[in-house]
Amino acid sequence: MSHSDAIAEGLKDLLRQFAAEDVAIVAAGGGPDGSLGTDSDRIAAAIAEAGAGRGAVVLMDMGSAVLSVRSALTDAEGIEATMADAPLVEGAVAAAVAASGGADLAGVVTAAEEARVVGKL
């Protein structure tokens, strides 16, 4: 989930390079009119689509995205989904790799969140 559709779709393209084909990767970015922002309907649909399988781990870029995802998760019934407190890109890559390796939902969240402490230099 990103405030930018281009960022969300670009990240999805990147993750397809790391993830197994059976790992669902769903992008939800931008506002309802295509501007920067969040779209609660798009977020809810993405969570429902991703959560239909083994469950969904949702990563967000910042601020109101967190609030929008929390709201969508509260309203989602019968869907196993959770948020990860992780950097969007690094956390998503770690999550995709973990899911591809067969990690359960908790393991995918842990992998994503561990990306917070990985230095770049």
C-alpha positions, 0 to 999 in steps of 0.5 A: 500500500502506497500513496502512489499508484506508480510506487505500488505497481513498481514494487509489485513488478520488483517483487515478482522477480523475487517471489514464487508464482504462487505468492500473491502480490497485490498493489494498492496505491493512490487516491480514488481519482488517481492522485496521491493519497489512499483509497479505502475501497482499493485497499479493501479489495487488495486485502481481500484478494491477497488474503484469499490464499494463505493469508496476507501481510500488508505493508504501507508507506506512511501516515494515512496509509496505516490508518486506511489499512487498519480500517480495512482490516477491521472491516475485513471478515473471514480474511486472514491478514495482518500489518507489518511494521516494516520499511515498504521496499526492504520489508516487502522483498523480505516478506516475498522471499519468506513466503516463497520459502513456505513461511507461515503468516507470522514468519512472513511478518517477522521477515518483513519487520527484521528488514528494519534493522538491516543497514545499507552501508 
